[in-house]
Amino acid sequence: MDDTSAETGKWKWWALLTILIIGLVLAGIGYGLYQLGGADQAPLERIRDIVIIFLSFQLLLVTIVLAGIAAALVFLILVLKDQVIPLLHELTETVRRLRGTTEFMTEEAVKPIITAAGQAAKVRAMVRAVTGKDRKRRG
């Protein structure tokens, strides 16, 4: 338990450090782009151009990520299709076997019992008819 919390804390520090480095790099790029602006540009125009550059980069990044997600989804669908179809065939075969087993049990085990119970009921009815005792005794 202690090792897990130590590893989690370690990963949190690495994530924080990575975010800090990325933020500093982006701030440096923004500052560099601001300094590259011409002397004839107002500061607001420079900031506008920098924001346009960052938004274009973000749009490109989001497009690449979404294309990757779509490709991963297509791959996942193909893999699942390849695994689910044989599984469905196996399930269908199992259901057929179960249906056959049920029919076999009906024919071979239950039917003779029902026939024997019917014969016993017939014998009881014949005994009652011969002896004249139609009612059961109350005890």
CNS distance restraints for C-alpha pairs under 8 A (distance, minus, plus):
assign (resid   1 and name CA) (resid   5 and name CA) 6.53 0.50 0.50
assign (resid   2 and name CA) (resid   6 and name CA) 6.18 0.50 0.50
assign (resid   3 and name CA) (resid   7 and name CA) 6.10 0.50 0.50
assign (resid   4 and name CA) (resid   8 and name CA) 6.10 0.50 0.50
assign (resid   5 and name CA) (resid   9 and name CA) 6.06 0.50 0.50
assign (resid   6 and name CA) (resid  10 and name CA) 6.12 0.50 0.50
assign (resid   7 and name CA) (resid  11 and name CA) 6.18 0.50 0.50
assign (resid   8 and name CA) (resid  12 and name CA) 6.17 0.50 0.50
assign (resid   9 and name CA) (resid  13 and name CA) 6.31 0.50 0.50
assign (resid  10 and name CA) (resid  14 and name CA) 6.34 0.50 0.50
assign (resid  11 and name CA) (resid  15 and name CA) 6.04 0.50 0.50
assign (resid  12 and name CA) (resid  16 and name CA) 6.08 0.50 0.50
assign (resid  13 and name CA) (resid  17 and name CA) 6.02 0.50 0.50
assign (resid  14 and name CA) (resid  18 and name CA) 6.04 0.50 0.50
assign (resid  15 and name CA) (resid  19 and name CA) 6.15 0.50 0.50
assign (resid  16 and name CA) (resid  20 and name CA) 6.10 0.50 0.50
assign (resid  17 and name CA) (resid  21 and name CA) 6.14 0.50 0.50
assign (resid  18 and name CA) (resid  22 and name CA) 6.13 0.50 0.50
assign (resid  19 and name CA) (resid  23 and name CA) 6.04 0.50 0.50
assign (resid  20 and name CA) (resid  24 and name CA) 6.16 0.50 0.50
assign (resid  21 and name CA) (resid  25 and name CA) 6.13 0.50 0.50
assign (resid  22 and name CA) (resid  26 and name CA) 6.15 0.50 0.50
assign (resid  23 and name CA) (resid  27 and name CA) 6.07 0.50 0.50
assign (resid  24 and name CA) (resid  28 and name CA) 6.02 0.50 0.50
assign (resid  25 and name CA) (resid  29 and name CA) 6.14 0.50 0.50
assign (resid  26 and name CA) (resid  30 and name CA) 6.08 0.50 0.50
assign (resid  27 and name CA) (resid  31 and name CA) 6.10 0.50 0.50
assign (resid  28 and name CA) (resid  32 and name CA) 6.04 0.50 0.50
assign (resid  29 and name CA) (resid  33 and name CA) 6.08 0.50 0.50
assign (resid  30 and name CA) (resid  34 and name CA) 6.10 0.50 0.50
assign (resid  30 and name CA) (resid  50 and name CA) 6.59 0.50 0.50
assign (resid  31 and name CA) (resid  35 and name CA) 6.24 0.50 0.50
assign (resid  32 and name CA) (resid  36 and name CA) 6.23 0.50 0.50
assign (resid  33 and name CA) (resid  37 and name CA) 6.58 0.50 0.50
assign (resid  33 and name CA) (resid  50 and name CA) 6.54 0.50 0.50
assign (resid  34 and name CA) (resid  46 and name CA) 5.91 0.50 0.50
assign (resid  34 and name CA) (resid  47 and name CA) 6.89 0.50 0.50
assign (resid  34 and name CA) (resid  50 and name CA) 7.09 0.50 0.50
assign (resid  37 and name CA) (resid  41 and name CA) 6.72 0.50 0.50
assign (resid  37 and name CA) (resid  46 and name CA) 5.99 0.50 0.50
assign (resid  41 and name CA) (resid  45 and name CA) 6.10 0.50 0.50
assign (resid  41 and name CA) (resid  46 and name CA) 6.53 0.50 0.50
assign (resid  42 and name CA) (resid  46 and name CA) 6.48 0.50 0.50
assign (resid  43 and name CA) (resid  47 and name CA) 6.27 0.50 0.50
assign (resid  44 and name CA) (resid  48 and name CA) 6.10 0.50 0.50
assign (resid  45 and name CA) (resid  49 and name CA) 6.19 0.50 0.50
assign (resid  46 and name CA) (resid  50 and name CA) 6.22 0.50 0.50
assign (resid  47 and name CA) (resid  51 and name CA) 6.12 0.50 0.50
assign (resid  48 and name CA) (resid  52 and name CA) 6.20 0.50 0.50
assign (resid  49 and name CA) (resid  53 and name CA) 6.25 0.50 0.50
assign (resid  50 and name CA) (resid  54 and name CA) 6.22 0.50 0.50
assign (resid  51 and name CA) (resid  55 and name CA) 5.99 0.50 0.50
assign (resid  52 and name CA) (resid  56 and name CA) 6.09 0.50 0.50
assign (resid  53 and name CA) (resid  57 and name CA) 6.20 0.50 0.50
assign (resid  54 and name CA) (resid  58 and name CA) 6.03 0.50 0.50
assign (resid  55 and name CA) (resid  59 and name CA) 6.03 0.50 0.50
assign (resid  56 and name CA) (resid  60 and name CA) 6.22 0.50 0.50
assign (resid  57 and name CA) (resid  61 and name CA) 6.14 0.50 0.50
assign (resid  58 and name CA) (resid  62 and name CA) 6.03 0.50 0.50
assign (resid  59 and name CA) (resid  63 and name CA) 6.06 0.50 0.50
assign (resid  60 and name CA) (resid  64 and name CA) 6.25 0.50 0.50
assign (resid  61 and name CA) (resid  65 and name CA) 6.20 0.50 0.50
assign (resid  62 and name CA) (resid  66 and name CA) 6.02 0.50 0.50
assign (resid  63 and name CA) (resid  67 and name CA) 6.09 0.50 0.50
assign (resid  64 and name CA) (resid  68 and name CA) 6.21 0.50 0.50
assign (resid  65 and name CA) (resid  69 and name CA) 6.19 0.50 0.50
assign (resid  66 and name CA) (resid  70 and name CA) 6.07 0.50 0.50
assign (resid  67 and name CA) (resid  71 and name CA) 6.12 0.50 0.50
assign (resid  68 and name CA) (resid  72 and name CA) 6.08 0.50 0.50
assign (resid  69 and name CA) (resid  73 and name CA) 6.06 0.50 0.50
assign (resid  70 and name CA) (resid  74 and name CA) 6.20 0.50 0.50
assign (resid  71 and name CA) (resid  75 and name CA) 6.17 0.50 0.50
assign (resid  72 and name CA) (resid  76 and name CA) 6.04 0.50 0.50
assign (resid  73 and name CA) (resid  77 and name CA) 6.10 0.50 0.50
assign (resid  74 and name CA) (resid  78 and name CA) 6.22 0.50 0.50
assign (resid  75 and name CA) (resid  79 and name CA) 6.15 0.50 0.50
assign (resid  76 and name CA) (resid  80 and name CA) 6.00 0.50 0.50
assign (resid  77 and name CA) (resid  81 and name CA) 5.95 0.50 0.50
assign (resid  78 and name CA) (resid  82 and name CA) 6.19 0.50 0.50
assign (resid  79 and name CA) (resid  83 and name CA) 6.32 0.50 0.50
assign (resid  80 and name CA) (resid  84 and name CA) 5.69 0.50 0.50
assign (resid  81 and name CA) (resid  85 and name CA) 5.96 0.50 0.50
assign (resid  82 and name CA) (resid  86 and name CA) 7.14 0.50 0.50
assign (resid  83 and name CA) (resid  87 and name CA) 6.42 0.50 0.50
assign (resid  84 and name CA) (resid  88 and name CA) 6.06 0.50 0.50
assign (resid  85 and name CA) (resid  89 and name CA) 6.30 0.50 0.50
assign (resid  86 and name CA) (resid  90 and name CA) 6.15 0.50 0.50
assign (resid  87 and name CA) (resid  91 and name CA) 6.11 0.50 0.50
assign (resid  88 and name CA) (resid  92 and name CA) 6.09 0.50 0.50
assign (resid  89 and name CA) (resid  93 and name CA) 6.22 0.50 0.50
assign (resid  90 and name CA) (resid  94 and name CA) 6.16 0.50 0.50
assign (resid  91 and name CA) (resid  95 and name CA) 6.23 0.50 0.50
assign (resid  92 and name CA) (resid  96 and name CA) 6.27 0.50 0.50
assign (resid  93 and name CA) (resid  97 and name CA) 6.22 0.50 0.50
assign (resid  94 and name CA) (resid  98 and name CA) 6.11 0.50 0.50
assign (resid  95 and name CA) (resid  99 and name CA) 6.08 0.50 0.50
assign (resid  96 and name CA) (resid 100 and name CA) 6.17 0.50 0.50
assign (resid  97 and name CA) (resid 101 and name CA) 6.09 0.50 0.50
assign (resid  98 and name CA) (resid 102 and name CA) 6.09 0.50 0.50
assign (resid  99 and name CA) (resid 103 and name CA) 6.23 0.50 0.50
assign (resid 100 and name CA) (resid 104 and name CA) 6.07 0.50 0.50
assign (resid 101 and name CA) (resid 105 and name CA) 6.08 0.50 0.50
assign (resid 102 and name CA) (resid 106 and name CA) 6.15 0.50 0.50
assign (resid 103 and name CA) (resid 107 and name CA) 6.15 0.50 0.50
assign (resid 104 and name CA) (resid 108 and name CA) 5.78 0.50 0.50
assign (resid 104 and name CA) (resid 109 and name CA) 7.77 0.50 0.50
assign (resid 105 and name CA) (resid 109 and name CA) 5.14 0.50 0.50
assign (resid 105 and name CA) (resid 110 and name CA) 6.36 0.50 0.50
assign (resid 106 and name CA) (resid 110 and name CA) 4.97 0.50 0.50
assign (resid 106 and name CA) (resid 111 and name CA) 5.96 0.50 0.50
assign (resid 107 and name CA) (resid 111 and name CA) 5.48 0.50 0.50
assign (resid 107 and name CA) (resid 112 and name CA) 7.91 0.50 0.50
assign (resid 108 and name CA) (resid 112 and name CA) 6.91 0.50 0.50
assign (resid 109 and name CA) (resid 113 and name CA) 6.78 0.50 0.50
assign (resid 110 and name CA) (resid 114 and name CA) 6.17 0.50 0.50
assign (resid 111 and name CA) (resid 115 and name CA) 6.04 0.50 0.50
assign (resid 112 and name CA) (resid 116 and name CA) 6.01 0.50 0.50
assign (resid 113 and name CA) (resid 117 and name CA) 6.08 0.50 0.50
assign (resid 114 and name CA) (resid 118 and name CA) 6.07 0.50 0.50
assign (resid 115 and name CA) (resid 119 and name CA) 6.17 0.50 0.50
assign (resid 116 and name CA) (resid 120 and name CA) 6.13 0.50 0.50
assign (resid 117 and name CA) (resid 121 and name CA) 6.14 0.50 0.50
assign (resid 118 and name CA) (resid 122 and name CA) 6.13 0.50 0.50
assign (resid 119 and name CA) (resid 123 and name CA) 6.19 0.50 0.50
assign (resid 120 and name CA) (resid 124 and name CA) 6.16 0.50 0.50
assign (resid 121 and name CA) (resid 125 and name CA) 6.10 0.50 0.50
assign (resid 122 and name CA) (resid 126 and name CA) 6.16 0.50 0.50
assign (resid 123 and name CA) (resid 127 and name CA) 6.11 0.50 0.50
assign (resid 124 and name CA) (resid 128 and name CA) 6.11 0.50 0.50
assign (resid 125 and name CA) (resid 129 and name CA) 6.09 0.50 0.50
assign (resid 126 and name CA) (resid 130 and name CA) 6.11 0.50 0.50
assign (resid 127 and name CA) (resid 131 and name CA) 5.95 0.50 0.50
assign (resid 128 and name CA) (resid 132 and name CA) 5.45 0.50 0.50
assign (resid 128 and name CA) (resid 133 and name CA) 5.14 0.50 0.50
assign (resid 128 and name CA) (resid 134 and name CA) 5.83 0.50 0.50
assign (resid 129 and name CA) (resid 133 and name CA) 7.11 0.50 0.50
assign (resid 129 and name CA) (resid 134 and name CA) 7.46 0.50 0.50
